Amino acid sequence: MVLPLRSMAGKTIALWAAAACSLLLFCSSLSGVEAIGVNYGMIGSDLPSPDKVVALYKSRNITDVRLFHPDTSVLEALRGSGLAVVLGTLNEHLAPLASDASFAASWVQSYVQPFAGSVRFRYINAGNEVIPGESAALVLPAMQNLEAALREAGISSVPVTTAVATSVLGSSYPPSQGAFSEAALPAVEPIVSFLKSRGTPLLVNVYPYFAYSADPSSVPLDYALLSSSAAVAVTDNGVEYANMFDAILDAVYAAVEKAGGGESLELVVSETGWPSGGGGYGASVENAASYINNLVRHVGRGTPRRPGKAVETYIFAIFNENQKPEGVERYFGLFQPDMSEVYHVDFSAASS
């Protein structure tokens, strides 16, 4: 989900950069941030009913859920749950959302308005990982039409944003030199302006796993896993990076600043995870458990570029999904479809 990896002499090696383009094939409350959330994917033939899934979230102290697309049975199950919900649109709906205000109004009337009194919507997420690409120019007008439809429906408190992969970056090494690519900038720059003017964050999908698996001889495993024992691997104008997650995120922060977002526009990590199987290099239950538990403990601390500013983060994903393409895609789940743990995650560590 990041850019092609580059090795440098000594310890200053661009360790986060290989995964972004790869992930385009894959789809996806702490000190000031809502909490650690988990993506709820539904591409499986044997998944539990939505009411059981909501009960599972609550029983494990997972307070936020991200849905990739509207599902009324899931939204019904979320009524009164108290879970904060990031609700996505289908990418194929971006064209009518962008071109037809009445389609956006109908979308809001179908999937937001009936539930707004009993479901705690956190963001509406217009499109996932379509920038850069042929649909990139549709994202902002879709966001604008959805915002107008929400206001017309009297739901002005739910912000509209979009989710990008780190393939939007044209430069990511060192993190302070992060910049959007020429292909992505025409779409991203006005979105940054839109979001900044509203105080709404940009969502970004961050996957150290793909950088590691693409070049394990150059990327130390501990650095990718957010291990507390990892050595400093990148030094950027005196700022030290001992994990890839922070390096990726700070490269995106730098890009946002250069695109006019300044230091006020926040990022939300809308997807991050590590596969527990599927045959990929480094895909194991042990590594997945290490990455996710380290992540839960880490994100409340912020990054070197935003120290002390907790990072709102959504883990990918709640279940292993058997209808995804064969390979690691099927094995990002924290739970099996029978709701047994793939590995244990201590979500209470997020508030410690």
Salt bridges, closest charged atoms under 4 A:
GLU34 OE2 - ARG120 NH1 2.47
GLU34 OE1 - ARG122 NH1 3.33
GLU76 OE1 - ARG79 NE 2.85
GLU147 OE2 - ARG151 NH2 3.71
GLU147 OE2 - ARG198 NE 2.51
ASP246 OD1 - HIS298 NE2 2.87
GLU257 OE1 - ARG305 NH2 2.81
GLU257 OE2 - ARG306 NH1 3.03
GLU271 OE2 - ARG66 NH1 3.06
GLU312 OE2 - ARG122 NE 2.70
GLU321 OE2 - LYS324 NZ 3.72
GLU341 OE2 - ARG60 NH1 2.53
GLU341 OE2 - HIS344 ND1 2.83
